[in-house]
Amino acid sequence: MQTVTIKNCKFSESQIIKALKDNQQRRSVSDVSRELGIDKSTFYYWRNKYGGMEQQQLKLLEELEDENNKLKQDVR
């Protein structure tokens, strides 16, 4: 399982998706953030970027971002 690399993020794709789904099931942002040991702003960032995504879609997004970074390096 890959770990999402968002500013040295230590959470896996599954953990991020689980946290977002927990919030959708009526758990407060404060409770989810406290449980994971993250700031509320991090949770809101995840929700804005990954809200509504399933794990397969998140993996595709990461692959596209990696490919984009490689292409940027080739251009330089």
N, C-alpha and C positions, 0 to 999 in steps of 0.2 A: 504494500500500500504506500502510495506517495504522500508526502507531506506538502501542503500548500506553502509556497514561499512568498509570504506577504510580510515584508519587513521583518525577517527572521521569525516567522510564525512557527510555533511548535505544535500546531493542531493539524490533524489529518483531515482529509476531505470528509470522511464519515463523521468526525466530531463536529465539524462546522455545520453540516447538513442536519445532524441530530439536534444541535443547539437551535437552529432556525425552526425546526419542526416542533421542538419543545415550546418555543415561544408562540407558535401558531396554535398550540393546544392549551392556551390560556395560562401559561406560566409567564410571569413577569420578566422583563428584560433584566431587572435588578437581580432576581433569583438565578437566572441562567448565567449572567455575568459573574456573579459571586461564586457560583459552583465551579466555573471554569477558571476563575482567577484572572479575568480580563476586565478592562475598562468598558463602560457602557458604549463609548464611542467606537470601540473595536467591534462590538456586536452590531451596532447600527451600520458600520462600514460593510460588514459581512452581509447584512440584510439587504443593503442597497445593491451590492455587487452580485450576490448569489441567491437572493430571494426567489423562491419558486423553482429553483433548479434541482434536478435530481443528480445523483452521483455521476451518472454517465455523462450528463451535459457538462458538469464541472470538470471532469477529466478532459473532455474535448476542448473546453476553454483553456485549460492549462497547456495542452499540446499546441494550440494555436498561438498562445502567448510565447511559448518557448521557441517556436518556429519564427515568430516575428522578431524576437530578440536576436536569433542567429542571423537572420537576414539583415538586420540593422548593423551587426558587427561586420558582415561581409561588405557592406556598402562603404564603411569607414575605411 
